Amino acid sequence: MELPRKHKYANRVKILKYVKAGEKWRFANVVAKSGKLVRDHVLISGMDELRSLV
């Protein structure tokens, strides 16, 4: 008899930040370098941009 397999989960998570881009608010991916999060940096249209906390 074979035991049921345990659930496998992803090794990482996607971290989003709510920022104002132009006149609209949107969620943007947080930048990670060398496995660490870069504070106040997000990806907007594939470009690394500095966005401070609001």
C-alpha positions in Angstrom: 0.0 0.0 0.0 1.4 3.4 -1.0 1.0 6.4 1.3 -0.4 9.7 -0.2 2.3 12.3 -1.1 2.7 15.4 1.0 2.0 18.7 -0.7 5.0 20.5 -2.1 5.2 24.2 -2.0 7.2 26.8 -3.9 10.6 27.8 -2.6 9.9 31.5 -3.1 7.1 34.0 -2.9 6.2 37.0 -5.0 6.4 40.3 -3.1 4.4 43.2 -4.4 4.3 46.9 -3.4 1.4 49.3 -4.0 2.9 52.4 -5.7 1.7 55.4 -7.6 2.9 55.2 -11.2 2.0 58.4 -13.1 -1.6 59.2 -12.1 -2.6 55.6 -11.2 -1.9 53.4 -8.2 -0.8 49.8 -9.1 1.0 46.8 -7.7 4.7 46.5 -8.7 7.2 43.7 -8.1 9.8 44.4 -5.4 13.5 44.2 -6.7 15.7 41.5 -5.2 19.5 41.5 -5.7 21.8 38.8 -4.4 18.8 37.1 -2.8 17.9 40.1 -0.7 15.2 42.7 -1.1 16.3 46.2 -2.2 14.4 48.7 -0.1 12.2 51.1 -2.0 13.0 49.7 -5.4 10.3 48.2 -7.7 10.0 47.0 -11.3 7.8 49.1 -13.5 7.7 48.1 -17.2 10.8 46.0 -16.6 12.8 49.0 -15.3 14.2 49.3 -11.7 12.7 52.4 -10.2 13.0 54.0 -6.8 9.7 54.5 -5.0 9.5 55.7 -1.5 6.9 54.7 1.0 3.7 56.7 1.0 
